[in-house]
Amino acid sequence: MLCALTLEGNILGQKAPPAPNHPWDASTAKQKLTMPPLLPLAPAPDPTKVYTLAELVNIAEENNPDTRVAWEKAKASAADLGIAQSTLYPTVAAVAVASSLQADLFFGTSFQRQTIESFAPVFTVDYTIFDFGQRSGQISASRSKLLAANFQFNDTHRKIIFQVMQAYYRFLDTKGKEDVARANLKDAQTVQLAAEARLQSGLATLPDVLQARSAAAQADYDLQAAIGAMEIAHGDLAVSMGTYPTTQFQVESLQNLKLADGIADTVEASIDKALSQRPDLMQRVAELRAAGAEASVAHKAYFPTLQIEGSAGINRSYGVQINLPAVYSPTETTWVAKLSLQWTLFDGLAREKRLARAHAEQKQAAAAVDSARNQIENEVWSAYSTARTALRQQRAATALLAASIDSYNAALESYHLGLRTQIDVVSAQRTLASARGADIDARTQLLAGLAALAYETGDLLYAKKP
């Protein structure tokens, strides 16, 4: 057996790559690994339905495996709390002891062989009566760890919601730019047709027509790039929802979304809100509380513990000695009770080191809370400033788009009347294309900026709408 195990270990054992100059051959290892089956997903989105952002978020929360990871971690922490609470109760066990003893006993002038066999079913009890709060301290630490795991679970949902929102607004941005590219191509083709018509009537030159054709070709090129970016953003949004990138679905148009007129809270109120409801900060506070409880447990290890142990049952024995007849003992009742006070006087400074480690971890947790608080304040301030800037830019982009539309229409009309040149019309068309793109960017940046502010303040977990 030893040879077989050694041979199997040499053949199937994991080894390091044999050389540094080429990749490791993983074919053997892949045969040993079995990928677990994928967990069942929620029903795929309906390709004919127009989904709102809230519906996309719901799909993501059902499908994203990160929520299940955080959920199982919270369940494990709840089990740890139950384990800590179980120490408050006695341990009762049923034990059946069967033994056989054979020995040569010195009796008189010779050794006499004896054989004794016994069978004793008993119940044992082990209970700590008093330990100066060590068990209650461990329960308090486990309860705080469960609270931290629950806050981490909420923070996972907050991050997933924000990931879907970011991917959603990126998709709206690329979809809007695709529409803009199509409108730009249509305008460029209109200018091209006008230039060719004027060339036929002798009112334009061939370079004017070539310039218009070049502008139309550039607009078509920009349209193809916009379509590719939109397809990539669509796949990113599907993946953020926990579905496959090839999944087809429809979302609301950017033009149908209502834009906010301003930010409801002041930056001070937003910071206060974040400090009161951000789950990651609450997780750090719960971890600090758990570290404090662990330090208390380490300190109470210096005190004694009072325990009671006992057993009760019956015993039946059989004995035989050489040259003597076998004897069966009567069934007898047995019990043992022991009360012990245990106090560790010296353990090689192990308790001192554990207490020092617990205090260091407590200070580390306190520093983590301060660091998280400072970081959250800065994140909220940055998100608030970004959202406020996006709000101003959106207003400016709306005015720019309106002015560019009027300028382009006037230039095209004047071109038909012979009052403007081809260069003027192409320039107005390019300015309009840039204004359309700026309007799409400003809209999506405003939506994304307000979403980022809600993410930083924690409002995403307390939305009034579904």
C-alpha positions in Angstrom: 0.0 0.0 0.0 2.8 2.4 0.9 4.5 1.7 -2.5 1.2 2.3 -4.3 0.6 5.6 -2.6 4.1 6.7 -3.3 3.8 5.8 -6.9 0.4 7.6 -7.2 1.9 10.7 -5.6 4.8 10.8 -8.1 2.5 10.3 -11.1 -0.5 12.5 -10.1 1.2 14.9 -7.7 1.2 18.6 -8.6 4.7 19.9 -9.7 6.1 23.3 -10.6 6.6 24.3 -14.2 9.7 22.6 -15.5 11.3 25.6 -17.2 10.8 29.4 -17.1 11.0 30.0 -20.9 7.6 28.6 -21.9 4.1 28.2 -20.5 3.2 25.4 -18.2 1.3 22.4 -19.7 -2.0 22.5 -17.8 -3.7 19.7 -19.7 -3.3 17.2 -16.9 -4.5 19.6 -14.3 -7.5 20.5 -16.3 -8.6 16.9 -16.4 -8.6 16.8 -12.6 -10.6 20.0 -12.3 -14.4 19.9 -12.7 -16.1 23.2 -13.1 -19.2 23.5 -11.0 -22.5 24.0 -12.9 -23.8 27.5 -13.3 -26.4 28.6 -10.9 -29.9 29.1 -12.5 -30.4 32.6 -13.7 -33.6 34.6 -13.6 -35.7 34.6 -16.7 -33.9 36.3 -19.6 -35.1 39.8 -20.5 -38.0 40.0 -23.0 -36.5 41.4 -26.3 -39.8 43.1 -27.1 -40.2 44.9 -23.8 -38.8 48.4 -23.1 -37.1 48.1 -19.6 -36.8 50.9 -17.1 -33.6 51.3 -15.0 -35.4 50.0 -11.9 -36.3 46.8 -13.8 -32.7 46.3 -15.0 -31.5 46.8 -11.4 -33.9 44.1 -10.2 -32.6 41.7 -12.8 -29.0 42.4 -11.7 -29.8 41.8 -8.0 -31.3 38.4 -8.9 -28.5 37.3 -11.2 -25.3 38.8 -9.9 -23.3 36.2 -8.0 -21.7 38.8 -5.8 -25.0 39.2 -3.9 -25.0 35.4 -3.2 -21.4 35.6 -2.0 -22.2 38.3 0.5 -25.5 36.6 1.5 -23.7 33.3 2.2 -21.0 35.2 4.2 -23.8 36.8 6.3 -25.4 33.4 6.9 -22.0 32.0 8.0 -21.6 34.9 10.4 -25.1 34.1 11.8 -24.0 30.5 12.3 -20.9 31.7 14.1 -23.1 33.7 16.5 -25.2 30.6 17.1 -22.0 28.7 17.9 -20.9 31.3 20.4 -24.3 31.4 22.1 -24.3 27.6 22.4 -21.4 27.8 24.9 -23.9 29.1 27.5 -25.5 25.7 27.6 -24.2 22.4 29.0 -22.8 19.7 26.7 -24.5 16.4 27.1 -23.2 13.2 25.4 -24.2 9.6 25.4 -21.1 7.3 25.7 -20.9 3.5 25.5 -17.6 2.2 26.7 -16.6 -1.4 26.1 -13.2 -2.6 27.3 -11.1 -5.8 27.6 -8.1 -6.1 29.8 -5.8 -9.1 30.1 -2.8 -9.0 32.5 -0.6 -11.3 34.7 -0.9 -10.3 38.3 1.6 -11.3 40.9 -0.2 -13.4 43.6 1.5 -15.4 46.2 4.5 -17.1 44.6 3.5 -16.8 40.9 1.8 -14.6 38.3 -1.9 -15.3 37.7 -3.4 -14.3 34.4 -6.7 -12.4 34.6 -9.1 -11.2 31.9 -11.6 -8.5 32.7 -14.2 -7.3 30.1 -16.8 -4.6 30.8 -19.5 -2.7 29.1 -20.8 0.6 30.5 -23.3 2.9 28.8 -23.2 6.4 30.5 -24.3 10.0 30.0 -21.7 12.7 30.4 -22.3 16.4 31.3 -19.8 19.2 30.9 -20.8 22.8 31.8 -18.9 26.0 32.6 -20.6 27.7 35.5 -18.7 30.9 35.6 -15.9 32.4 33.5 -16.0 36.1 34.3 -17.8 37.0 31.1 -15.5 35.3 28.5 -18.4 33.6 26.8 -20.6 36.7 26.8 -17.7 38.7 25.3 -17.3 36.2 22.5 -21.1 36.4 21.8 -20.8 40.2 21.7 -18.0 39.9 19.2 -19.9 37.4 17.0 -22.9 39.6 17.1 -20.9 42.6 15.9 -19.3 40.5 13.1 -22.8 39.4 12.0 -23.8 43.1 11.9 -20.7 43.9 9.8 -21.5 41.1 7.4 -25.1 42.4 7.0 -23.8 45.8 6.2 -21.3 44.3 3.7 -24.3 42.6 2.1 -26.1 45.9 1.8 -23.0 47.5 0.4 -22.7 44.8 -2.2 -26.2 45.7 -3.4 -25.3 49.4 -3.4 -22.3 48.7 -5.6 -24.3 46.4 -8.0 -27.0 49.1 -8.3 -24.4 51.7 -9.2 -22.6 49.4 -11.6 -25.9 48.8 -13.5 -26.6 52.6 -13.5 -23.2 53.4 -14.9 -23.5 50.8 -17.6 -27.0 52.0 -18.3 -26.0 55.6 -18.8 -23.0 54.6 -20.9 -25.3 52.7 -23.1 -27.7 55.6 -23.3 -24.8 57.8 -24.2 -23.6 55.6 -27.0 -27.2 55.0 -28.2 -27.8 58.8 -28.3 -24.5 59.3 -30.1 -25.6 56.8 -32.7 -28.8 58.8 -33.2 -26.7 61.9 -33.5 -24.4 60.3 -36.0 -27.4 59.3 -38.1 -28.7 62.8 -38.0 -25.3 64.2 -38.9 -25.1 61.8 -41.8 -28.5 63.0 -43.0 -27.5 66.6 -42.8 -24.2 65.9 -44.6 -26.1 64.1 -47.4 -28.5 67.1 -47.6 -25.6 69.5 -48.0 -24.1 67.1 -50.6 -27.3 67.0 -52.6 -27.6 70.8 -52.5 -24.0 71.2 -53.7 -24.5 68.7 -56.5 -27.7 70.5 -57.6 -25.9 73.9 -57.6 -23.1 72.3 -59.6 -25.6 71.2 -62.2 -27.0 74.7 -62.5 -23.5 76.2 -62.6 -23.7 78.0 -59.3 -21.1 75.8 -57.5 -17.7 74.4 -58.3 -16.4 70.8 -58.3 -14.3 71.4 -55.2 -17.4 72.4 -53.3 -19.1 69.1 -54.3 -16.0 67.1 -53.4 -15.9 68.8 -50.0 -19.5 68.0 -49.4 -18.9 64.3 -50.4 -15.9 64.2 -48.0 -18.1 65.5 -45.2 -20.8 62.9 -45.9 -18.2 60.1 -46.0 -16.8 61.3 -42.7 -20.3 61.3 -41.2 -20.9 57.8 -42.4 -17.5 56.7 -40.8 -18.5 58.3 -37.5 -21.8 56.5 -37.7 -20.2 53.1 -38.0 -17.9 53.9 -35.0 -21.0 54.9 -33.0 -22.8 51.7 -33.8 -19.8 49.6 -32.7 -19.5 51.6 -29.4 -23.2 51.1 -28.8 -23.0 47.3 -29.3 -20.1 47.1 -26.8 -22.0 49.2 -24.3 -25.1 47.0 -24.7 -23.0 43.9 -23.9 -21.5 45.7 -20.9 -24.9 46.5 -19.6 -26.1 42.9 -20.1 -23.1 41.6 -18.2 -23.6 44.0 -15.3 -27.1 42.6 -15.0 -25.7 39.1 -14.7 -26.9 37.9 -18.1 -25.0 37.1 -21.3 -23.6 39.8 -23.5 -25.6 38.5 -26.4 -28.9 39.0 -24.6 -31.2 41.3 -26.5 -33.4 43.9 -24.7 -34.6 47.4 -25.1 -34.3 50.4 -22.8 -35.9 53.8 -22.5 -34.7 56.5 -24.8 -32.5 59.2 -23.4 -34.9 61.9 -24.7 -37.7 60.4 -22.6 -35.8 60.6 -19.3 -36.6 63.6 -17.1 -33.6 65.6 -16.1 -33.3 67.1 -12.7 -33.4 70.9 -12.3 -31.0 71.0 -9.4 -29.6 69.2 -6.4 -32.0 68.9 -3.5 -29.5 68.8 -0.6 -26.6 71.0 0.2 -23.1 69.5 0.2 -23.1 69.6 4.0 -26.4 67.8 4.2 -25.1 65.2 1.7 -22.0 64.6 3.7 -24.0 64.2 6.9 -26.4 61.8 5.1 -23.4 59.7 3.9 -21.9 59.4 7.4 -25.3 58.2 8.8 -26.3 55.7 6.1 -23.3 54.5 4.1 -23.2 50.7 4.8 -19.4 50.4 4.3 -18.9 53.0 7.1 -21.4 51.1 9.3 -19.5 47.9 8.6 -16.2 49.5 9.8 -18.0 50.7 13.0 -19.4 47.1 13.6 -15.9 45.7 13.1 -14.5 48.2 15.6 -17.2 47.0 18.1 -16.2 43.4 17.4 -12.5 44.2 17.9 -13.4 45.8 21.3 -15.3 42.7 22.3 -12.3 40.5 21.3 -10.0 42.7 23.4 -12.3 42.2 26.4 -12.3 38.4 25.9 -8.5 38.5 25.8 -8.4 40.5 29.0 -10.8 38.1 30.8 -8.5 35.1 30.0 -6.5 36.2 33.1 -9.4 35.1 35.4 -10.3 31.6 36.5 -13.1 29.4 35.2 -15.4 27.2 37.3 -16.6 24.0 35.6 -18.7 21.0 36.5 -18.2 17.6 34.9 -20.0 14.4 35.6 -21.2 11.1 34.2 -23.9 8.6 35.2 -24.7 5.2 33.8 -24.6 1.5 34.4 -21.7 -1.1 34.3 -21.6 -4.8 33.6 -18.3 -6.7 33.9 -17.0 -10.2 33.2 -13.9 -11.6 34.7 -11.9 -14.8 34.5 -8.7 -15.9 36.2 -6.6 -19.0 35.4 -7.6 -22.1 37.3 -10.7 -20.3 38.6 -14.3 -20.1 37.2 -15.5 -17.0 35.3 -17.5 -14.5 37.2 -20.2 -12.0 36.0 -20.6 -8.8 38.0 -24.2 -7.6 38.7 -25.4 -4.6 36.7 -24.4 -1.7 38.9 -25.1 2.1 38.7 -22.1 4.3 38.4 -21.7 8.1 38.6 -18.9 10.6 38.8 -19.2 14.3 39.6 -16.3 16.8 39.6 -16.3 20.5 40.3 -13.1 22.2 39.1 -11.7 25.7 39.4 -9.1 26.3 36.7 -6.8 29.3 36.8 -3.9 29.6 34.5 -1.0 31.1 36.4 1.6 31.1 33.7 1.5 30.3 30.0 4.7 31.6 28.5 3.2 35.2 28.1 0.7 33.8 25.6 -2.2 35.8 27.2 -0.1 39.0 27.2 0.6 38.6 23.5 -3.0 37.8 22.7 -4.1 40.9 24.6 -1.6 43.0 22.8 -2.7 41.7 19.5 -6.4 42.4 20.4 -5.6 46.0 21.4 -3.6 46.5 18.2 -6.5 45.2 16.1 -8.9 47.4 18.0 -6.7 50.5 17.3 -6.5 49.4 13.7 -10.3 49.1 13.4 -10.6 52.6 15.0 -8.1 54.0 12.5 -10.1 52.3 9.7 -13.2 54.1 10.8 -11.5 57.4 10.8 -10.0 56.7 7.4 -13.3 55.6 5.9 -15.0 58.7 7.4 -12.4 61.1 5.8 -12.6 59.2 2.5 -16.4 59.3 2.4 -16.4 63.1 3.1 -14.0 63.6 0.2 -16.0 61.3 -2.1 -19.2 63.0 -1.4 -17.6 66.4 -2.0 -16.1 65.3 -5.3 -19.4 63.7 -6.4 -21.4 66.8 -5.4 -19.0 69.1 -7.3 -19.2 66.8 -10.4 -23.0 66.7 -10.3 -23.2 70.5 -9.9 -20.8 71.0 -12.8 -22.7 68.5 -15.0 -25.9 70.5 -14.2 -24.4 73.7 -15.4 -22.9 72.0 -18.5 -26.3 70.5 -19.4 -27.9 73.9 -19.4 -25.1 75.3 -21.5 -25.3 72.4 -23.9 -29.0 72.9 -24.4 -28.5 76.5 -25.3 -25.6 75.6 -27.6 -27.7 73.0 -29.4 -30.5 75.4 -30.0 -28.2 78.1 -31.3 -26.4 75.6 -33.6 -29.7 74.3 -35.1 -30.7 77.9 -35.9 -27.3 78.6 -37.4 -27.3 75.5 -39.5 -30.8 76.1 -40.9 -30.0 79.7 -41.6 -26.7 78.8 -43.4 -28.4 76.1 -45.5 -31.2 78.4 -46.5 -28.8 81.2 -47.4 -26.7 78.7 -49.4 -29.8 77.8 -51.4 -30.3 81.5 -52.1 -26.6 81.9 -53.0 -25.9 84.2 -50.1 -23.5 81.8 -48.3 -20.6 79.7 -49.4 -20.1 75.9 -49.3 -17.5 76.4 -46.5 -20.0 78.3 -44.4 -22.6 75.5 -44.7 -20.1 72.7 -43.9 -18.8 74.6 -41.0 -22.3 75.2 -39.6 -23.1 71.5 -40.1 -19.9 70.4 -38.2 -20.8 72.9 -35.4 -24.3 71.3 -35.2 -22.8 67.8 -35.1 -20.5 68.9 -32.2 -23.4 70.5 -30.4 -25.5 67.4 -30.7 -22.7 65.3 -29.3 -22.2 67.8 -26.5 -25.9 67.7 -25.6 -25.9 63.9 -25.4 -22.7 64.0 -23.2 -24.2 66.6 -21.0 -27.4 64.7 -20.5 -25.7 61.4 -19.6 -23.1 63.1 -17.5 -25.8 64.8 -15.5 -27.6 61.5 -14.9 -24.4 59.7 -14.1 -23.3 62.5 -11.8 -26.5 62.4 -9.8 -26.3 58.6 -9.7 -22.7 58.9 -8.3 -23.9 61.4 -5.7 -26.7 59.0 -4.6 -24.1 56.2 -4.5 -21.7 58.1 -2.4 -24.4 59.3 0.1 -26.0 55.8 0.2 -29.3 57.0 -1.1 -29.3 54.2 -3.7 -30.4 51.8 -0.9 -33.2 54.0 0.2 -34.8 55.0 -3.0 -38.5 55.9 -2.8 -39.2 54.2 -6.1 -38.7 50.5 -6.7 
